[in-house]
């Protein structure tokens, strides 16, 4: 454990390492964005990680999702996530919750922070309401699909976002509610034109991975903020 976190200790010291080890972070969505957030949390030394997703790994995930490999196709994403976390650091407590988050979802855990890496807007809003009801700070991913320019990725409060169509939908749905003006990762790049007649949006690992890393970094900085 000591050797594993030596470089992190040089930045944050023993107190920072202890804070990270004592923290519980829940990541909802283990796909293109969430998988990279989970990877960062595991490698930084967060002591308890809760991973939530309902889906199985598919071959089409391989171009951008860290947990998607030939060997994991057909496996629940939360199971792959848990195994990878334990392979990085077997001392991390991992809880894998295979469920689709909606307005009826309730879980027995109370994390210190939540990362939203969900694709669907109703599920995102349901998660925000759950987090707010339990007084848990959270950060959310907006749209990473159809983007190619990593330099356009920003962090801002949801009320201050621009360009991103998903952020616009979320802003509209939370306006007038009691939800806080929460932080999000979003891109200021105009979405790329869809090539062909695909029903899904294109995405690349460099952008989705950066979204996940920025989400994780925000949580990490919050955990060690007062050292």
C-alpha positions as CSV (number, residue, x, y, z in Angstrom):
1,X,0.0,0.0,0.0
2,X,2.8,2.5,0.9
3,X,4.7,1.9,-2.4
4,X,1.5,2.0,-4.4
5,X,0.7,5.6,-3.2
6,X,4.1,7.0,-2.8
7,X,3.8,9.6,-5.7
8,X,0.4,10.6,-4.4
9,X,1.8,11.1,-0.9
10,X,4.4,13.4,-2.3
11,X,1.6,15.7,-3.4
12,X,-0.9,15.4,-0.5
13,X,1.1,14.0,2.4
14,X,0.0,11.5,4.9
15,X,-3.0,13.5,5.9
16,X,-4.2,13.6,2.3
17,X,-3.7,9.9,1.9
18,X,-5.7,9.3,5.0
19,X,-8.6,11.5,3.8
20,X,-8.7,9.7,0.5
21,X,-8.6,6.3,2.2
22,X,-11.5,7.3,4.4
23,X,-13.6,8.7,1.6
24,X,-16.6,7.0,-0.1
25,X,-17.3,8.0,-3.7
26,X,-20.2,6.6,-5.8
27,X,-20.0,6.6,-9.6
28,X,-23.2,6.1,-11.4
29,X,-22.6,5.0,-15.0
30,X,-19.6,2.7,-15.8
31,X,-19.3,3.5,-19.5
32,X,-17.1,5.8,-21.5
33,X,-17.0,8.6,-19.0
34,X,-17.6,6.7,-15.7
35,X,-14.9,4.0,-16.3
36,X,-12.2,6.7,-16.4
37,X,-13.5,8.4,-13.3
38,X,-13.5,5.0,-11.5
39,X,-9.9,4.3,-12.7
40,X,-8.7,7.6,-11.3
41,X,-10.4,7.1,-7.9
42,X,-8.9,3.7,-7.6
43,X,-5.4,4.7,-8.5
44,X,-5.5,7.8,-6.2
45,X,-6.4,5.7,-3.2
46,X,-10.0,6.3,-2.5
47,X,-10.9,3.7,0.2
48,X,-14.5,2.9,-0.7
49,X,-15.9,3.1,-4.3
50,X,-19.5,2.3,-5.1
51,X,-20.1,1.6,-8.8
52,X,-23.6,1.6,-10.3
53,X,-24.7,0.5,-13.7
54,X,-27.3,-1.9,-15.2
55,X,-25.6,-2.7,-18.5
56,X,-23.4,-5.4,-20.0
57,X,-20.2,-4.8,-21.9
58,X,-20.8,-4.8,-25.7
59,X,-18.3,-5.0,-28.5
60,X,-19.3,-1.5,-29.7
61,X,-18.1,-0.2,-26.3
62,X,-14.4,-1.1,-27.0
63,X,-13.5,2.1,-28.8
64,X,-14.0,4.3,-25.7
65,X,-14.8,2.4,-22.5
66,X,-12.0,1.3,-20.3
67,X,-13.8,-1.8,-19.0
68,X,-14.6,-3.0,-22.5
69,X,-12.3,-5.6,-23.8
70,X,-12.7,-8.8,-25.9
71,X,-12.5,-10.8,-22.6
72,X,-15.3,-8.8,-20.9
73,X,-17.9,-8.7,-23.6
74,X,-21.3,-9.8,-22.1
75,X,-20.1,-9.2,-18.5
76,X,-21.9,-6.7,-16.3
77,X,-20.0,-3.5,-16.3
78,X,-20.1,-3.2,-12.5
79,X,-18.5,-6.6,-12.2
80,X,-15.7,-5.7,-14.5
81,X,-15.3,-2.4,-12.6
82,X,-15.1,-4.2,-9.3
83,X,-12.5,-6.7,-10.5
84,X,-10.3,-4.0,-12.1
85,X,-10.5,-1.8,-8.9
86,X,-9.4,-4.8,-6.8
87,X,-6.6,-5.6,-9.3
88,X,-5.3,-2.0,-8.9
89,X,-5.7,-2.1,-5.1
90,X,-7.2,-5.1,-3.3
91,X,-7.6,-3.0,-0.1
92,X,-10.3,-0.8,-1.6
93,X,-13.8,-1.6,-0.5
94,X,-16.0,-2.0,-3.6
95,X,-19.7,-2.2,-3.8
96,X,-21.1,-3.1,-7.2
97,X,-24.8,-2.2,-7.7
98,X,-26.3,-3.5,-10.9
99,X,-29.4,-1.3,-11.3
100,X,-30.9,1.3,-13.7
101,X,-31.1,4.6,-11.7
102,X,-34.6,6.2,-11.8
103,X,-37.0,8.0,-9.5
104,X,-37.7,4.8,-7.6
105,X,-34.1,4.0,-6.9
106,X,-32.9,3.9,-3.3
107,X,-29.7,2.3,-2.0
108,X,-28.3,1.5,1.4
109,X,-25.1,3.5,0.9
110,X,-24.5,7.1,1.8
111,X,-21.3,8.2,-0.1
112,X,-19.4,11.4,0.6
113,X,-19.5,12.4,-3.1
114,X,-21.3,11.3,-6.2
115,X,-20.2,11.4,-9.8
116,X,-22.9,11.3,-12.4
117,X,-21.8,9.6,-15.6
118,X,-25.3,8.6,-16.8
119,X,-26.5,9.1,-20.4
120,X,-30.3,9.6,-19.9
121,X,-31.7,12.9,-18.7
122,X,-34.5,11.5,-16.5
123,X,-32.0,9.2,-14.7
124,X,-29.7,12.1,-14.2
125,X,-32.4,14.3,-12.6
126,X,-33.5,11.4,-10.4
127,X,-29.9,11.0,-9.2
128,X,-29.6,14.7,-8.4
129,X,-32.8,14.6,-6.4
130,X,-31.6,11.6,-4.5
131,X,-28.2,13.2,-3.8
132,X,-29.9,16.5,-2.7
133,X,-32.3,14.6,-0.4
134,X,-29.4,12.9,1.3
135,X,-27.2,16.1,1.4
136,X,-24.5,14.6,-0.8
137,X,-22.4,16.8,-3.0
138,X,-22.2,15.7,-6.6
139,X,-20.7,16.6,-10.0
140,X,-22.2,15.6,-13.3
141,X,-21.1,14.8,-16.8
142,X,-22.9,16.6,-19.7
143,X,-22.5,15.5,-23.3
144,X,-19.2,14.1,-24.4
145,X,-20.5,12.5,-27.6
146,X,-19.9,14.2,-31.0
147,X,-17.0,16.2,-29.5
148,X,-13.3,16.0,-30.6
149,X,-11.6,19.0,-29.1
150,X,-10.2,18.3,-25.6
151,X,-9.3,21.9,-25.1
152,X,-13.0,22.9,-25.1
153,X,-13.8,20.8,-22.0
154,X,-14.6,22.9,-19.0
155,X,-16.0,22.7,-15.5
156,X,-18.8,25.2,-14.5
157,X,-22.0,25.4,-12.6
158,X,-24.9,24.1,-14.6
159,X,-26.4,27.6,-14.8
160,X,-23.2,28.8,-16.6
161,X,-23.0,26.1,-19.3
162,X,-23.3,27.0,-23.0
163,X,-23.3,25.2,-26.4
164,X,-23.9,21.7,-25.0
165,X,-27.4,20.4,-25.9
166,X,-27.5,18.0,-23.0
167,X,-26.6,20.7,-20.5
168,X,-29.4,22.9,-22.0
169,X,-31.9,20.1,-21.4
170,X,-30.7,19.5,-17.8
171,X,-30.8,23.3,-17.1
172,X,-34.4,23.4,-18.3
173,X,-35.4,20.5,-16.1
174,X,-33.7,21.7,-12.9
175,X,-34.8,25.3,-13.3
176,X,-37.3,26.3,-10.6
177,X,-36.5,23.2,-8.5
178,X,-34.8,23.2,-5.1
179,X,-31.7,21.5,-6.5
180,X,-28.4,23.4,-6.0
181,X,-26.5,25.1,-8.9
182,X,-24.2,22.0,-9.1
183,X,-20.9,21.7,-11.0
184,X,-20.7,19.9,-14.3
185,X,-18.1,18.9,-16.9
186,X,-19.2,20.0,-20.4
187,X,-17.7,20.9,-23.7
188,X,-18.0,24.3,-25.4
189,X,-17.4,22.7,-28.8
190,X,-20.3,22.6,-31.2
191,X,-21.4,19.0,-31.8
192,X,-19.9,17.3,-34.9
193,X,-22.2,16.4,-37.8
194,X,-23.4,12.8,-37.7
195,X,-21.8,10.7,-40.5
196,X,-24.2,8.4,-42.3
197,X,-27.5,7.4,-40.8
198,X,-26.4,6.0,-37.5
199,X,-28.9,6.4,-34.7
200,X,-26.2,6.7,-32.1
201,X,-23.8,9.6,-31.7
202,X,-20.1,9.1,-32.4
203,X,-17.6,9.5,-29.6
204,X,-13.8,9.1,-29.0
205,X,-11.9,7.9,-26.0
206,X,-9.7,11.0,-25.7
207,X,-12.7,13.2,-25.0
208,X,-14.8,10.8,-23.0
209,X,-11.7,9.9,-21.0
210,X,-11.0,13.5,-20.2
211,X,-14.5,14.1,-19.0
212,X,-14.1,11.2,-16.6
213,X,-10.7,12.3,-15.4
214,X,-12.0,15.9,-14.8
215,X,-15.0,14.6,-12.8
216,X,-12.7,12.4,-10.6
217,X,-10.2,15.3,-10.2
218,X,-12.9,17.6,-8.9
219,X,-13.9,15.0,-6.3
220,X,-10.3,14.4,-5.3
221,X,-9.6,18.1,-4.8
222,X,-12.7,18.3,-2.7
223,X,-11.6,15.4,-0.5
224,X,-8.1,16.9,0.1
225,X,-9.1,20.5,0.1
226,X,-8.5,21.3,3.8
227,X,-5.1,19.6,4.2
